[in-house]
Amino acid sequence: MTPREELNLDGLRVIDGAMATELERRGCDLSSGIWSARVLEDSPASIEEVHRSYLQAGADCLLTASYQVSIEGYAEQGLPPEAAAAALRRSVSVAESARTWYRSLSPRHVWIGASLGPYGAILHNGAEYHGNYAISFDQLVQFHAQRIAILAGTNADFLAFETIPSLDEAGAILIALESHPGVAAWLSFTCTDQAHIAHGERLSDCGRLLDGHPQVVAIGINCTAPALILPLLGELRPATRKPIVVYPNSGEIWDASHRAWRGSSDPGDFAAQAAAWYAAGAQAVGGCCRTTPEHIHHIRQTLPASLG
């Protein structure tokens, strides 16, 4: 992993888009309890193809297909701890392979963020969208510490903790990180309104908590409705001096009763909103659920010339 003292994100402007829903769109089966990690086990080449598509579309940063990988989640599938550790490492290797391939086509620098979901992601009950867990704070620290210890030995540039629902979980991640002081990380929160993260704390309080931590290289908002991003940037920007990254959902909404996505997502409109997010203080923009390489292409085309 790149030592945090040497990590420079200044040129990072465009993050990639969705991995799981893009794999599903391409025909992969994500019905397993380990979600896109099943594809990482069975068809890593499919994941590399998605990474390559996002690089061709203009992404500066690849987030690995490891969001759903954990020792606990693999145990539920009858898989041993070493299988989860191997999957975490493999997710970085697959992204590295895509980056190496792209270097033959473009001099643009590409960062790799090792994606890590919150504890709620392994519960398969939507808990990552409220953060009410039936475990202790110390157990939460240990959950995150296990994966950090594995990924600290990879060539990822930083860890990307995504869809964090609560201030408590962010605090647990910070404690877990301190056992590996050379590791850099960004923490990105899922939000439900114009000022609050999913568990109910103000996003500005999250920004203040993370602002002074030396291992935190950026603070983000992800898996959130695009319409909320501008006011959320207004909430977060005064609370931190760290770079801000935003990668919201496409704008479609999951209808659980009919098990289908509702609404529309126009990549051009998404990119037009992205221009406003840059203007409001976001350093980098990408996409989360249901976004595609086309969304990322439009973001790159809309990127203000002053940002390069």
N, C-alpha and C positions, 0 to 999 in steps of 0.2 A: 504493500500500500504506500502511496505517496506520503512522505512525512508532512504533517500539517504545516510545518514551518516553511515548506517549499511549495505548497499548493497555492496557485494563483488562479482565481476564477474570473479575472477581469474581462477576458474575451468571450465568456460564456453568455450567449444571448438567446439561443433557441434550444429548448429541451425536447426530447422525443415525445411521442404520444402513447396511447394505450397499448399495453402488451396483451393482456388476457382477451379483451374483446376483439382485438385485431386477429389473434390466433383463431378465435371462434369464427370470425368472419371468413377466415380462410379455410374453414372446415375442420379444425381441430376439436377434439372432444374434451371439454372442460368440466365434465360432470363429477369427476373425482373430488374427494374432500380436500385434496391438495391443489386443486384448481390448475393454474398454468404450470405449476411445478410438475404435474403429470407429463406435460409435453416436454419439460426439461429432462425428464427421465426417459421418455419413449422416443422423442424426435427433436433433439437439440438443434438439428439443422433447420427445422421450421422456425425456431426462435432466432437463429442467426439470420434467416431470410427477412424476418420482421425488422431486426436491427439494421440490416443493410438498406431496407426500404426507407427507414427514417433518416439514415445518413444521406441517402440520395435526395431525400426531400428537403434537407437543409438543417438537420439537427446538429448541434454542437455537443450534445450530451446524451449518452445512452444510459438508461436505468435498467439494471439487470432483471431477469425473470425469476427473482428470488423472494418476492414479496410474501409468498405463502409458505416458504420453506422454514420449518422449525423441527426440532427434535420431537416435540410433543405432537405436532401435526403428522409427522411421518410415523410415529408410534401408533397412532389411530389407524393407519393404513397397514399395520403389521411390518413396518420397515424399521430397521435398527438405527441407533443414533449416528453410526458412521455413514449411513446412506444420506442422512440429512446434511451432514458435514460435507460429503462429497458433492451433493447437489449445490450447496452454496458456492463451493469453489468452481464447480462446472459453470454456473451462471456467469461468473466473471470471465472464465476462459472463453465462453461462447461470445460474449461482448468484445473481448480482446481480439478474437478472430475476425469479427466484423470490422473492428477498427483498423486492423492490419490490412485487410482487403481494401478499405476505403483510402488508406494512405497512398495506394498506387494510383488513385484517381484525383485526389485533391490534397493540397497542403494544409487545409483547414484543421486546426487542432480539435481533437475530440476527447472529452472527458468521459470516464466511466464511474457512475454512482451505483454502489451495491444497494439495491432496494431491500428494505426491511419493513414489513407491515407491523401494526400494533398487535398486542396480545389478543385483542378481540378478533383479529382475522383468522385465528386458528379455531375459533369456537363455532363458526358457520351459522351464527344466529343473528348477525347484524350488530354484534356488540361493538365493533369498531366504529359504529356510528352513534354510540352513546357513551361508551367508556365505563359502564357499570360492571365491574368484574368481581367475581367471588374469590379473589385471592388477595394476599397481603401485599403491602408495598415492597417488602423484601423479596417476595416471590416474583414480583414484577421486575425488579432489578435483575434477579438471577435469570429470568427468561431472556432478557435483552443481552445480558453479559455473555451467555453461551454463544450466541450468534456473532457478537462482536469479536470474541476471541478467535473464532474460525476465520472470519473475513479479514481480520487484521493481518493475516499472513498471505493475502492475495495481492494482485496488482491493480485492484480498484483504486481510483483516485480518492474517493471518499465514500462514506456510508450515507445513504439517503433514507432516513426514517420517515415513512409516509403515512398519511391519513391518521395522524395522531389525534385522538378525540378529547384528551383531557390534560390539564396542567400537571396532574399527578404523574401520568405516564411520561410526560416530557421530563419531569424531575427524576424519575427512575432511570430514564435513558442517560441523563447527564451523569448520574452516579456510576452507572455501568461503564460509561465511556472512560471514566477517570482511571480505570485499571490499565488502559492502553493510551497513555497521554500523547503518543505520536499520531493517533488516528483522528482524521478530520471527519466532520459530519454535518449534514443539514437536516433540520427537522421541519416537517411540513404538516400543517393542521387541516383537518376537515371541519368546515363551518356550516352552520345552519341558518344564520341570518347575517345582517350587515355588521355585526360587532362581536359575535360570540362563537366559540368553537363548540363542538357537538355536545360536550358534557356540561356546558353552560358558562365556563369562564370566559372573560373578555380576551380577545386576541391580543390586545395591547399588553395585558398582564403576561401573556406567554412571551411576547417580544421582550419585555423587560427582564424576565427570568433568564432568557437565553443570551441577551445582549452582552453580558460580561463574561460569558464562558469562552475560554480560549480555543476549545476544540470545535465550536460551532462556527462554520464558515458561511452559512446562509440560513435564512428562515423563510418558510414557505407556506402557501395555501394550495391544497390540492383536493381532488374529489369533492368539489363544491360547485354550485350552480354559477355559470358565467356572470349572470346578472348581479351577483353579490360581490364580485371581485373588486370593483372600483371603491365602494364604501369600505370594504375590508382593508384595502391598501391605505385608505385614509385613517383607519384605526391603527394599523401596524406601523406605518412609516415614522410617526413621531416617537415610537417606543423603542426603536433600535437603530443602530448605525450599521448593522450587518446588511449585506446584500439581501434582497428579497426576490424569491422565485415564486411564480404562480403557474399552476397547471390544472385548470378546472376541467370538469366533465364537459361533454359536447354540448350540453343544453337539453338533451333528452332526459326523460324521467323513467325510472324502472317501475312498472306496474306489477307488483307482486301477485295480485289476485289473478291476473291473466298471464303472468310470467312473460312479459313482453316490454320492450322499450316504447315509450310514447313521446310524441313531439317531434320536432325537426332539428336538424343540425346542419347549417350551411357553412362550409369551410371558409367562404369569403367573408361572411358576417362575423364568424369567430375571429378571423384575422383582423378585421376592422376594430373589433373590441380590444384585441391584443395591442393595437397601436395606442389605444387610450390607457391600457395598463402600463405600457412602457412609460408613457408621459407622466403617469401618476407615481412612478418610482420603482416599478419592477425592473430588475436587472435582466432577468431571463424569463421567458414564457414558453410553455408547452401545453400538452393536453393530458387528461386522465381518461376516465371511462368513455368509450365510444368515439374517441377521436382517432384519426387515421393519418397515414402519411400525407394525404391531401391537405388536411388541416395544417400540418407542419410546413408543407410547401407554401401555403398561403401566408403563414406567419413569417417565414423567411422572406417572402416577396414584399411583405408589408413592413418589415423591420425598418425603422427610421434610419436614414442615411447617416445621421450623426452618431448612431450606435455601431455602425459597421456591420 
